[in-house]
């Protein structure tokens, strides 16, 4: 995601900025409290990337003109460039509470909130900036990001379309591909991803979509390569780590899968689907106790997620805690009778009633085929976890 609030300058323009700074510095020596000059110096230093110097002049301006909206707004802009997002949002929220309204203020406040992961509040601000007349691809992009985080796929897609309309580059189309995948429109997601990859083969979002689709198609080598391309650029991309971990699970590389999925869980705290995938990886690797912990963590994150309860039931069967497993199955089936965790748990219980060693075999062969006729295989079920779950 672009840090669009940064002030950038080319080498040639930096030289020009330094010349202007020297010229205005000479003027300030004659008139050190000239407010226009202080503001100009703050702006020049900010554009030159010399943020501490910029703040020194802007703070001096604020001392001379307490309550100055212009000085406070400029200070907040410098804070954004320094990634001091909480301090920037404090200033901008105070200005908004005092009645200040402008598209720029709303956009900058949205940026400050976004990078604090306060996505619902940021979305309100980006929408307000748009409604105030800011017809900016950057504003539309961040609005799309926020709405996507909040699970509003329809709104995110509309914002993404506005982003694309104002910017013909591949990034917007790649992100729309990601949104289409999450909305279940596989055909559109595939078409958009392929279009982008034809022009930009290493685009992260397009590769994430292509990898997810390849995984669904059981093309594990292709999926692995796409996710590896994403991770080479974005090592902490949770979606790619999840997909990469699932490709390793397909290959029965349990140690590698556990490592990747653990990193995915760390990168996406609160994502129940990732913890369910990690739970199954641990279970198929023979660590039922660790799997139980992960499934319970998933339930803490999302008590309405049937797969978390179904996975817990499967782990409990493997641990021989049959009564607890049956209770977990009841909960899972109330939420979704088609959840694959319950399928495995119930099959294991049926076999356990006849021979306990068959339950162990069931887990061992879970990667190969479904334990019951017509039911999903484990990996078919896990692949669906690539789509972020929206809690209701």
N, C-alpha and C positions, 0 to 999 in steps of 0.2 A: 504494500500500500504506500502510496506516495506521500512524503512529508512536504506537501505543497506549500506549507506556511514558511518554509525556509527562504531566506533571501539569498539569491545566487548572483554571482557576477563573473563575467569572463575576465581573463587577465588584462585585456585592453581596457575594459571598463573599470577594473580595480585601479589601474594607473590613473585614469581620469578622476576617480573618486578621491584618490589620495591628493591629487592636485587641488580638487575642490576643498578638501578638508584643510589643507594648508592655507588656502586663501581665506576661508571663513574663520580659521583660527586667528589669523592676523586681525580680522575685523573684531573678533571677540576680545582681543587684548585691549582694544580701544574702548569697547562697550561690553564689559563682561556679563552684564545682566540683560542683554538684549534678548527678549523672549523668542523672537522670530529666528535669530541666529542659533539659539540653544536648540530649538526644534529642528532646524536644518542640520545642525551638527549631529544630533541624535539620529536623524534619518540617514545621513551619509555614513556614519559609523555602522549603523545597522546593515545597510546595503553592502558595506565592505566586509561584513562578518565579524567586526570588532565589537562584540556585544557588551562587554563590560564598559568600554568607552561610551557606547551609545547610552547605556543606562545612566552613566554619570551625568551626562548633559540633560537627559530627560528628567531625572530626579531633581536636578537643580531647577529646571523649569517648573516642576510641580511645587517646589519650595517657594518659588516666586509667585506662583499662581495656584494656590491650594484649591483642590476640587476641579482642576482643569480636565475636562473630558478628553481633549486632544492628547494631553500629556499621559493620562492614564491609559488611553487606548494604545498609544505608541509603546508604553512600557509593557503592556500585556503582549503586544506583538513581538517584542524582543524576548520576553519570557517564552513564548511559543518556539522561537528559534533556538532557545537554550533547552528546550524540552522541560521547562518548569511549568508543566501543565496545570497543576493544582493552583499555583500562584496566579497564573494567567486567568483561570476560570473565576477565581475569587474577585479579581478586579472587574472582569467583564460582567459577571453576575450582579455585582454592586451597581455598575452603570445601568444595566437593564432594569434593576429594581428601582433605580432613581428616575426612570422614565426615558432613558436614552434608547432610541430605536434606529437601527440602520442595518442594511443588508450585510455590510462588512462586519459589524459587531456580532450579528447573529452567526455568521459563518465562522468567525474566529472563536467564538464561544463554543460552537459545535466542535471545532478541531480540538480545543482544550478538553472538552468532555469526552470526545471519542478516544483520545489517547490515555484517558483514565478508565477506559472500558465502561463508561456510563452511556451505553449505546441508546437507551430509550430517551434520555434527556438530550443527547446530541442530535438524534433524529428530529426532535421538535425544533431545534435551532436551525438545522440545515433546511428544513421545510420552511421555516420562517424567513430565512435568507432568500430562498427561491421565491416565496410569495411577495417579498419586498422588492423583487425585480432583479435578483442576482441570477442571471442566465449563464451560469458557469459550469463547464464540464466537471471541474474539480468539486464543486459543491454537490452536483448530482451524483458523482462517484461516491463521495463520503455518505450521502444519504442512502445510496444503495447498500453500502457496507453495513450501515447501522440497521436498516430494516431487515437485511439478511440475518444479522446477528439476533434480531428479535423474532425471527421466524416468519416475518411478513414477506413471503416470496412474491406475492402479486405486486405489492408496493415497491419492493426492491427491484423487480423487473422493470416497472415503469420508470423508476429513477435511472436504471441502467440504460434504458432506451434513450432517455434525455442526455445521458453522458455520451452515448455513441453519436447522437445527433450533433453534438458540439465538438466531437473529437473523432476523427476518422481513423485513429490508430487502432492497433489490435487489442489493446488492454480491455476496452469496454466490451468488445465481442467475446473475448475469452471469459470475462466475468459473467456475461449473460449466458454463456455455455454452462458455467458452474451453477447458476441459478436455475436454468432449465433442467439440469440433471437432478437437482434437489427437489424440483417440482414434479419430477417423474416424467418429463417430456424427453425421453431418451433420443428420439430422432433429431429433434432440434439441437439438443446438447451435442450429439455426435457431429452433426453438420457444421455447427459453429466451431467446435474444437478442431475439426479437420481443416476448415478454412484458415484458422489462425496458425495452426502448425505448418501449413504449406508456406506461410510467409515468415513465421518466427518459430522454428522447431523447438526452441527451449522455453517457450512461454510457460510459466508455472501453472496458471489456472487451466489452460488448455491441456497440459500434460496430466494434471490431476483428474480431469474429466476423462481423458483418453485412457488413463490407467484404471479408473473405476469401471469404465465400460468393458475394458479388456478382462478385468477380473470377473465381471459378471458373465462374460463369454467363455470363462475358463481358459483364457489365453494368458497363462501365468507369466511366461517370459516377457511378453509385451507389457503386461501390467507392471512387472517389476522394473523394467527399463524406464517406463514413464514416471513412476514414482521416484526412482533414483535420480532422474533429471530434475525433478522438483527439489529434492532434498539437497542436491549439489548446490543449489542457489539459496534455498531456504531450509536450513537444517532443522529448524523448529516448527516446520509446517505440520500441524497436528493431523490434518486430513491425509497428507502424503505418508506420514509415519504410520497411521492406521492402515492405509492400503498396502504399504510396503510390508508391514508386519503380517498382514493376511496372506500376502504372496509367499512369505517365508513359512507360514503355517501350512499352506498348500503343499509346499516342498518338504514338510515335516521337519523343518529346521526349528525345533521348539525353542532352543536357547536364543537364536537370532530373533524369532518372533516375540518372545517375552521381552527382550531388550528394546525392540522397536515399539512395541505396544506400551511398555512402561513409559518410554519417552513421550509417546502420544498422549497418554493419560496425564503426564506432568504438564504437557503443553496445553491440554484442553481440560483443565480441572472442572469437574461437574458434568462432563460428558458421559452419561451412563452407557452409551453404546460402546465406547472405547473400553470401559471397565468390563463389560460383558465379554467383549472379544478377548481381553486379556485373561478373564476368568476361564473361558473355554480353552485357551492356549495352555494355561497352567494345568487344567484338568486332563486334557489329552496328553500332556507330558507327564502325568502321574502324580501331580501335586494337588490332591483334592483339598487339603487344608488351606493352602494359599488361594486356591480357586474360590473356596467358600468366602474368604475375606473380600475378594474382589467383587463377587456377586452382591455381597451385603453393602459394599461401598456404592455399587451401582443403584441399589434400592434406596440408599440414603439420598442419592442425587435425584432420583425419579421413582417415587413409589408406585406410579401408575404404569411402569414399563414392564410388560408381561415377560419379556425375555430375561430380565434380571431375576425375576422370581423363578422362572423355569430353569435358568442356569443354576440358581441356588439349590433347587430341588435335585438336579442331577448331581451336584457335588455332595449333597447330603446322602443320596443313595449310595454313592461310592464310598462314603465314610461309614455306611451302615446305620445311619440315623433315620430309619424308615418312617417313623411317625412324623418327624419334622419335615421330611421330604414330602409326605402326603399333604401336609398343611400348605407347603409352598406351592404344590401343584394346584391345589384348590384356588389359591389366590391368583396364580398365573392364568388359569383357565377362565376365571371370572373376568379377567382383563382382556384375554384374547385366546380363544380355544385353539387357534392355529399356531401358537407360539412354538418354535421348534425345541426350546428347552424342555417344555413339558412332554413333548413327544419322546425325547430321549429318556427323561426321567421315568415316564410311565412304562416304556419298553423295558428299562432296566429293572423296574419293580416286578414286572411280570416274569422276567427271567430269574430274578432273585428268588422268587417264590419257589422256583424249581431247582436251580443250581446257582449258588453265589458266584462261582467262577465265571459264569456267563456275563455277569454284570461288568466284570473287569474287561472281558473281551469286547463287550459292547462299546466301551469308551475307546479301547485300543483301535477298533475298526471304524470309529466314527468319521474319520476323514475319508473313508473309502466309499461308503454307501449308506443309505437310509436304514435305520433299524426296523422300520415298519413299512409295509407296502403303502405306496402313495404319499408317504411323508417326505419332508425336505431332508436333504443331507445337511450335516452340520455346516459345511463350508458354504452351501447355498444360503443358509440362514445368516451366517456371519457376513457374507458379502453385502447383505442389505444394510448392515450397520454403517456403510460408507455414506449413507444419506443421513445428515444430522436430524435427530429426533426433535420435534417441536412439542414441548409439554403443553398440555391444555389445562 
